[in-house]
């Protein structure tokens, strides 16, 4: 999620008793991306069972439109990153993204008269989460797009559920993968090899840039697991938590960026607008839309945005940036998405058979 966005949502991260549910990217979104720390209850799920609670809202008819808007925004984030890096260093693009995104969320926070968390413990965990869910993956995706197309970056972002499933088996004792989820993991990484053209010896693919994009996706998965283990149950709203998360991420980048980059010689209009849009729209406003969707339709439906991001990122890159697309890229992307969907699937609960007439039980 990067994007979307991501997540990587940030995106919003919802915890359940059986698996890590990420409504990003994501990430990223960055899907994106762009993930943020929340709890099951705050996301509209039952705190005991993880099941989505019934929603009673007058805005039900409007959610498909907002879902489509979120998919478009996070899908276009990879194009905005590409354009931004044509005028600024990757770290500068990421710093601008975080600053404008945080500004939008803080304005909304003030208008709604909500408060940021006050607990030092919560802030300490949010600082770590901000690094893995925002500062690190956003920077890795920005650096990756110096050498790989935005289409490939968007597809790499879609591997977050695969990394999440693989890591949750190790880090979360209660997560025991079913055969279906293991098959999804294998299928997903087969799709990655297809995208990269492994049978051709990865010819024409910049392995360093691709590794950075995959590393950004992996960072989202690490962040989601960390959030699940440290911030589940905190008594704060989605808006408060995501706003608080973006602040330390912005500070981290504000410290690092001057150390590794020089001040830009100029501020070209198109890349500057891309960075502003990436932050204000693709991060700040996107997080607001996302947390509203999670509260209204539940995490399971909201997380489906993850599967539209690479499709939109690919279409945008080809149509607007004139990036080349060989047959194995869309085919591999479909295989990745199918594998990711399998890793997030749950087996249907078995229905106990009724005792036959005359039989005894117990």
Secondary structure, DSSP 8 states (H G I E B T S, - for coil): -B--B----SSEEEE-SSSEEEESSSBBBBSBB---B--TTTTTB-TTT--B-----TTGGGHHHHHHHHHHHHHHHHHHHHHHTTTS-HHHHHHHHHHHHHHHHHHHHHHTT------HHHHHHHHHHHIIIIIHHHHHHHHHTTTS-HHHHHHHHTTHHHHHHHHHHHH-TT----HHHHHHHHHHHHHHHHHHTGGGTSTT--HHHHHHHHHHHHHHHHHHHHHHHHTTT-S--HHHHHHHHHHHHHHHHHHHHHHH----S---HHHHHHHHHHHIIIIIIHHHHHHHHHHHH-HHHHGGGHHHHHHHHHHHHHHHS-----HHHHHHHHHHHHHHHHHH------------TT----
